[in-house]
Amino acid sequence: MLCLLFLSACADQPGQPLPALRIQEPLPSLAAEYQTTLSDTYAKRPKNGSRHYRWRLYRAADRIETHNLCAESSEVWSRTHYGEINHQQLFHAQKRLIEYVSGDLKAIGQLPIWTTLATLISPTDLSALHAVGEERYGEFSAIRYAGSIAEEQETLELLWLPQLQLPALIKRQRRDHALQTRLIEWHHLGDSPWPTPETADYRVIDFADLGDKEHDPALIGLLPGSPHPHSD
């Protein structure tokens, strides 16, 4: 089912306290397309214009995939029955797949928080945000949150869709740049028109073996400094 979302008029109800933002599991399985815009805002620096990135999130109970539509690469995270998280980096043009087991991620300090991968909201964000209003967003009720993160010198604004447990809009403002991520459209995962790439013929490389592959022409320039897809 295709659901195009458009922001509509504000529908605040004075006198009714708005809830704090809480992640409520189980999370709905869905596929969503986002556009992230990075803008230079430092007044003394020549403006380089805004850069736009389209990407997709596929979310299931124990599997999360993000697909960078510009770079033709993907990140896949899977969670075992015991709660361990494994990771794959996919480079589609080169047909290469780099695998990280949970121990690899711990060793390089990149073991993520599952709910952050699944909702794009970190525990630091959650502790900083407070509700400031309620709106309609297409067919959904949405709650607007705002806050600031002193350690990052960052202000944060979020439009949250409780029914989807997903943000419709994230705005991050720092001294020299602004980052905005906006939901374009979403689908129930089983009805998604966006198939994930087939990887049966990809060459699989274990993270532990990357040092032996540094001269692989298909990997030059792709070897990861960090496997996390949403760092900023």
The 8 nearest C-alpha neighbors of each residue, nearest first, counted from 0:
[[1, 186, 190, 2, 187, 191, 185, 189],
 [0, 2, 186, 3, 185, 184, 191, 190],
 [1, 3, 185, 184, 4, 0, 186, 137],
 [4, 2, 184, 1, 5, 185, 183, 137],
 [3, 5, 137, 2, 184, 136, 6, 183],
 [4, 6, 137, 136, 7, 3, 183, 138],
 [5, 7, 136, 137, 4, 135, 8, 134],
 [8, 6, 135, 136, 5, 9, 137, 134],
 [9, 7, 10, 135, 134, 6, 136, 11],
 [8, 10, 134, 11, 135, 7, 133, 132],
 [9, 11, 134, 133, 8, 135, 12, 132],
 [12, 10, 133, 132, 9, 13, 134, 15],
 [11, 13, 15, 14, 10, 133, 132, 16],
 [14, 12, 15, 11, 16, 132, 10, 17],
 [13, 15, 16, 12, 17, 11, 132, 133],
 [14, 16, 13, 12, 17, 11, 18, 133],
 [17, 15, 14, 18, 13, 12, 130, 19],
 [16, 18, 130, 15, 19, 132, 133, 131],
 [19, 17, 20, 16, 130, 21, 142, 129],
 [18, 20, 21, 130, 129, 17, 128, 144],
 [19, 21, 18, 125, 22, 129, 128, 130],
 [22, 20, 23, 19, 125, 18, 161, 164],
 [21, 23, 24, 164, 20, 114, 118, 26],
 [24, 22, 21, 25, 26, 164, 161, 20],
 [25, 23, 26, 22, 27, 164, 114, 60],
 [24, 26, 23, 27, 60, 28, 22, 164],
 [25, 27, 24, 28, 164, 23, 60, 163],
 [28, 26, 29, 163, 25, 164, 59, 58],
 [29, 27, 59, 58, 188, 26, 187, 60],
 [30, 28, 188, 187, 58, 186, 57, 27],
 [29, 31, 57, 188, 186, 56, 185, 187],
 [32, 30, 185, 56, 55, 184, 186, 29],
 [31, 33, 55, 183, 184, 54, 182, 185],
 [34, 32, 182, 183, 181, 54, 53, 55],
 [33, 35, 53, 181, 52, 180, 54, 36],
 [34, 36, 180, 52, 179, 51, 181, 53],
 [37, 35, 51, 179, 50, 178, 180, 52],
 [36, 38, 178, 50, 49, 177, 51, 179],
 [39, 37, 49, 177, 176, 40, 48, 36],
 [38, 40, 176, 41, 175, 46, 177, 47],
 [41, 39, 176, 175, 42, 38, 177, 174],
 [40, 42, 175, 44, 43, 39, 174, 176],
 [43, 41, 44, 40, 45, 175, 46, 39],
 [44, 42, 41, 45, 40, 46, 175, 39],
 [43, 45, 41, 42, 46, 40, 39, 175],
 [46, 44, 47, 43, 42, 41, 39, 48],
 [45, 47, 48, 39, 44, 40, 41, 42],
 [48, 46, 45, 39, 49, 38, 44, 50],
 [49, 47, 46, 38, 50, 39, 37, 45],
 [50, 48, 38, 37, 36, 51, 47, 39],
 [49, 51, 37, 36, 38, 48, 52, 35],
 [52, 50, 36, 35, 49, 37, 34, 53],
 [51, 53, 35, 34, 36, 54, 69, 50],
 [54, 52, 34, 68, 33, 35, 67, 69],
 [53, 55, 67, 68, 66, 33, 32, 34],
 [56, 54, 32, 66, 65, 31, 33, 57],
 [55, 57, 65, 31, 30, 64, 58, 32],
 [56, 58, 30, 64, 63, 29, 65, 31],
 [59, 57, 63, 28, 29, 30, 62, 56],
 [60, 58, 28, 62, 61, 63, 57, 29],
 [59, 61, 62, 28, 58, 26, 25, 27],
 [62, 60, 78, 77, 59, 63, 79, 58],
 [61, 63, 77, 59, 76, 60, 58, 78],
 [64, 62, 58, 76, 57, 75, 59, 77],
 [65, 63, 75, 57, 74, 56, 76, 66],
 [64, 66, 56, 74, 55, 73, 57, 75],
 [65, 67, 73, 55, 54, 68, 72, 64],
 [66, 68, 54, 72, 69, 70, 71, 73],
 [67, 69, 54, 71, 53, 70, 66, 72],
 [70, 68, 67, 71, 52, 53, 54, 72],
 [69, 71, 72, 67, 68, 90, 73, 66],
 [72, 70, 68, 67, 69, 91, 90, 92],
 [71, 73, 90, 67, 70, 89, 91, 66],
 [72, 74, 66, 89, 65, 67, 88, 75],
 [73, 75, 88, 65, 64, 87, 89, 66],
 [76, 74, 64, 87, 86, 63, 88, 73],
 [75, 77, 86, 63, 62, 85, 64, 87],
 [78, 76, 62, 85, 61, 84, 86, 63],
 [79, 77, 84, 61, 83, 82, 62, 85],
 [80, 78, 82, 81, 83, 84, 77, 61],
 [79, 81, 82, 78, 83, 61, 84, 77],
 [82, 80, 79, 83, 78, 84, 61, 101],
 [81, 83, 79, 80, 78, 84, 61, 113],
 [84, 82, 79, 78, 81, 101, 85, 80],
 [83, 85, 78, 101, 77, 82, 79, 76],
 [86, 84, 100, 101, 77, 76, 99, 78],
 [85, 87, 76, 99, 75, 98, 100, 77],
 [86, 88, 98, 75, 97, 74, 99, 89],
 [89, 87, 74, 97, 96, 73, 75, 98],
 [88, 90, 96, 73, 72, 91, 95, 74],
 [91, 89, 72, 95, 93, 94, 92, 96],
 [90, 92, 94, 93, 72, 71, 89, 95],
 [91, 93, 94, 90, 71, 95, 72, 217],
 [92, 94, 91, 95, 90, 217, 218, 201],
 [95, 93, 201, 91, 92, 90, 202, 96],
 [94, 96, 202, 201, 90, 93, 89, 203],
 [95, 97, 89, 203, 88, 202, 204, 201],
 [98, 96, 204, 88, 87, 205, 203, 206],
 [97, 99, 87, 205, 206, 86, 204, 96],
 [100, 98, 86, 206, 103, 85, 87, 104],
 [101, 99, 85, 103, 102, 86, 104, 98],
 [100, 102, 85, 104, 84, 103, 83, 105],
 [101, 103, 105, 100, 104, 106, 99, 85],
 [104, 102, 106, 100, 101, 105, 99, 107],
 [103, 105, 110, 109, 101, 107, 102, 106],
 [104, 106, 108, 102, 110, 103, 107, 109],
 [105, 107, 103, 104, 108, 102, 109, 110],
 [108, 106, 104, 105, 109, 103, 110, 225],
 [107, 109, 105, 106, 110, 104, 103, 111],
 [110, 108, 104, 107, 111, 105, 227, 226],
 [109, 111, 104, 105, 108, 112, 101, 84],
 [112, 110, 109, 113, 116, 115, 227, 84],
 [111, 113, 115, 114, 116, 110, 121, 122],
 [112, 114, 116, 115, 111, 117, 84, 78],
 [113, 115, 117, 116, 112, 118, 120, 121],
 [116, 114, 121, 120, 119, 118, 112, 113],
 [117, 115, 113, 114, 119, 118, 112, 63],
 [116, 118, 114, 115, 119, 113, 58, 63],
 [117, 119, 120, 115, 165, 116, 114, 164],
 [120, 118, 115, 116, 117, 121, 166, 229],
 [121, 119, 115, 118, 124, 122, 125, 114],
 [120, 122, 115, 124, 123, 125, 119, 114],
 [121, 123, 125, 124, 126, 120, 115, 127],
 [124, 122, 121, 126, 125, 127, 148, 120],
 [125, 123, 121, 127, 122, 126, 120, 128],
 [126, 124, 122, 123, 127, 128, 121, 20],
 [125, 127, 123, 124, 128, 122, 129, 121],
 [128, 126, 146, 124, 125, 147, 148, 123],
 [129, 127, 146, 145, 125, 144, 126, 124],
 [128, 130, 144, 145, 146, 19, 131, 127],
 [129, 131, 144, 143, 132, 17, 19, 145],
 [132, 130, 144, 143, 129, 145, 133, 142],
 [133, 131, 143, 142, 11, 130, 134, 144],
 [132, 134, 142, 11, 141, 143, 10, 9],
 [135, 133, 9, 10, 141, 140, 142, 11],
 [134, 136, 140, 7, 141, 139, 137, 9],
 [137, 135, 6, 139, 7, 5, 141, 140],
 [136, 138, 4, 5, 139, 135, 6, 7],
 [137, 139, 136, 140, 135, 4, 2, 5],
 [140, 138, 136, 137, 135, 141, 160, 162],
 [139, 141, 135, 134, 136, 160, 142, 138],
 [140, 142, 160, 134, 159, 135, 133, 136],
 [143, 141, 133, 159, 158, 132, 134, 144],
 [142, 144, 158, 132, 131, 157, 130, 133],
 [145, 143, 130, 157, 129, 131, 128, 156],
 [146, 144, 156, 128, 129, 155, 157, 130],
 [147, 145, 128, 127, 155, 154, 129, 156],
 [146, 148, 154, 155, 153, 127, 149, 145],
 [147, 149, 153, 151, 150, 152, 127, 154],
 [148, 150, 152, 151, 147, 153, 154, 127],
 [151, 149, 152, 148, 153, 147, 123, 154],
 [150, 152, 153, 149, 148, 173, 147, 154],
 [153, 151, 149, 150, 148, 173, 154, 174],
 [152, 154, 173, 151, 148, 172, 147, 155],
 [155, 153, 147, 172, 171, 146, 148, 173],
 [154, 156, 171, 146, 147, 145, 170, 153],
 [157, 155, 145, 170, 144, 169, 146, 171],
 [156, 158, 169, 144, 168, 143, 159, 145],
 [157, 159, 143, 168, 167, 166, 142, 144],
 [160, 158, 166, 142, 141, 167, 157, 161],
 [159, 161, 141, 165, 163, 162, 164, 166],
 [162, 160, 164, 163, 159, 141, 165, 140],
 [161, 163, 160, 164, 139, 140, 165, 27],
 [162, 164, 165, 161, 160, 27, 26, 166],
 [165, 163, 161, 162, 160, 26, 118, 22],
 [164, 166, 163, 118, 160, 159, 167, 161],
 [167, 165, 159, 168, 158, 160, 169, 157],
 [166, 168, 182, 158, 181, 159, 160, 165],
 [169, 167, 181, 158, 166, 157, 180, 182],
 [168, 170, 157, 180, 179, 156, 181, 158],
 [171, 169, 179, 156, 155, 178, 157, 172],
 [172, 170, 155, 178, 177, 154, 179, 153],
 [171, 173, 177, 154, 153, 176, 178, 155],
 [174, 172, 153, 176, 175, 177, 152, 171],
 [173, 175, 176, 41, 172, 40, 152, 153],
 [174, 176, 41, 40, 173, 39, 177, 42],
 [177, 175, 39, 40, 173, 38, 174, 172],
 [176, 178, 172, 38, 171, 37, 173, 39],
 [177, 179, 37, 171, 36, 170, 172, 38],
 [180, 178, 170, 36, 35, 169, 171, 181],
 [179, 181, 35, 169, 34, 168, 36, 33],
 [182, 180, 168, 34, 33, 167, 183, 35],
 [181, 183, 33, 167, 184, 32, 168, 34],
 [184, 182, 33, 32, 181, 34, 4, 185],
 [185, 183, 3, 32, 31, 182, 2, 4],
 [184, 186, 31, 30, 2, 32, 1, 187],
 [187, 185, 30, 191, 1, 29, 0, 188],
 [186, 188, 29, 190, 189, 191, 30, 28],
 [187, 189, 29, 30, 191, 190, 28, 186],
 [188, 190, 187, 191, 29, 186, 28, 30],
 [191, 189, 187, 188, 0, 186, 192, 1],
 [190, 192, 188, 186, 193, 189, 187, 30],
 [193, 191, 194, 190, 186, 1, 189, 188],
 [194, 192, 191, 195, 30, 190, 55, 196],
 [195, 193, 192, 196, 191, 197, 57, 30],
 [194, 196, 193, 197, 66, 64, 57, 198],
 [197, 195, 198, 194, 91, 73, 193, 89],
 [196, 198, 199, 195, 200, 201, 194, 91],
 [197, 199, 201, 200, 196, 94, 96, 91],
 [198, 200, 201, 197, 202, 196, 94, 203],
 [199, 201, 198, 202, 94, 197, 95, 203],
 [202, 200, 94, 198, 95, 199, 203, 96],
 [201, 203, 95, 96, 94, 204, 200, 97],
 [204, 202, 96, 97, 201, 95, 205, 98],
 [205, 203, 97, 96, 98, 206, 202, 208],
 [206, 204, 98, 208, 207, 97, 99, 203],
 [205, 207, 209, 208, 99, 98, 97, 204],
 [206, 208, 205, 209, 210, 103, 99, 204],
 [209, 207, 205, 206, 210, 211, 204, 212],
 [210, 208, 212, 206, 211, 207, 213, 205],
 [209, 211, 212, 208, 213, 207, 206, 214],
 [210, 212, 209, 208, 213, 214, 215, 207],
 [213, 211, 209, 215, 214, 210, 208, 218],
 [212, 214, 215, 210, 211, 209, 219, 218],
 [215, 213, 212, 216, 219, 218, 211, 217],
 [214, 216, 212, 218, 217, 213, 219, 211],
 [217, 215, 219, 218, 214, 213, 220, 212],
 [218, 216, 215, 93, 219, 95, 221, 94],
 [219, 217, 221, 215, 216, 220, 222, 213],
 [218, 220, 216, 221, 217, 215, 222, 214],
 [219, 221, 222, 218, 217, 223, 216, 213],
 [222, 220, 218, 219, 223, 217, 90, 224],
 [221, 223, 220, 218, 219, 224, 213, 209],
 [224, 222, 225, 221, 226, 220, 88, 97],
 [223, 225, 222, 226, 221, 227, 107, 109],
 [226, 224, 223, 227, 109, 228, 107, 230],
 [225, 227, 223, 228, 224, 109, 88, 74],
 [226, 228, 225, 229, 230, 109, 111, 74],
 [229, 227, 230, 226, 74, 65, 225, 116],
 [230, 228, 227, 231, 119, 116, 115, 226],
 [231, 229, 228, 227, 225, 226, 119, 116],
 [230, 229, 178, 228, 171, 227, 37, 177]]
